[in-house]
């Protein structure tokens, strides 16, 4: 499994760290390289569905199931 991990912040208060949140999308059938190549359309879709938010950073990484919450 591969996770697209990204951080979003409210557009109105860009300098407030407390207005930022971490999000993730988990994919079961893609490689890390496929995640990297397909991330921007996924992130653009997320931003369109969440007005007032902006993405400040993102990365693709393998999911470590031993550290995930149930």
C-alpha positions in Angstrom: 0.0 0.0 0.0 1.1 3.5 -0.7 0.0 6.7 1.1 -0.3 10.2 -0.4 0.4 12.3 2.7 -0.3 16.0 2.4 -0.6 19.1 4.6 -3.4 21.7 4.1 -3.8 25.1 5.6 -6.7 27.6 5.7 -6.2 30.2 2.9 -7.3 33.1 5.2 -4.7 32.4 7.9 -1.6 31.1 6.1 0.8 32.0 8.9 -1.1 30.2 11.7 0.4 26.7 12.2 -2.7 25.7 14.1 -4.8 26.1 11.0 -2.9 23.4 9.2 -3.8 19.7 9.1 -2.3 16.5 7.8 -4.4 14.3 5.5 -3.7 11.1 3.6 -5.1 9.1 0.8 -4.2 5.4 0.8 -3.9 3.4 -2.5 -3.7 -0.4 -2.5 -2.9 -1.0 -6.1 -0.2 1.5 -7.1 3.5 1.8 -6.7 5.3 4.8 -5.1 6.3 6.0 -8.6 2.7 5.8 -9.8 1.6 7.7 -6.7 4.2 10.5 -7.4 3.0 10.7 -11.1 -0.7 10.8 -10.2 -0.5 12.9 -7.1 -1.2 16.3 -8.6 -4.5 15.5 -10.2 -5.6 13.8 -6.9 -4.5 16.9 -4.9 -6.2 19.3 -7.4 -9.5 17.3 -7.0 -9.2 17.5 -3.2 -8.6 21.3 -3.3 -11.6 21.7 -5.6 -13.8 19.8 -3.1 -12.4 21.8 -0.1 -12.6 25.5 -0.9 -10.6 27.8 1.4 -7.8 25.2 1.8 -4.4 25.1 0.2 -1.9 22.3 0.1 1.5 23.3 1.5 3.4 20.0 1.1 2.9 16.4 0.0 4.7 13.2 -0.5 4.1 9.5 -1.3 5.3 6.8 1.0 4.9 3.2 1.7 2.4 2.5 4.4 3.8 0.8 7.5 1.0 -1.3 8.8 2.7 -1.9 12.1 2.4 1.7 13.1 -1.2 2.4 11.9 -4.0 3.0 14.3 -6.9 0.4 14.1 
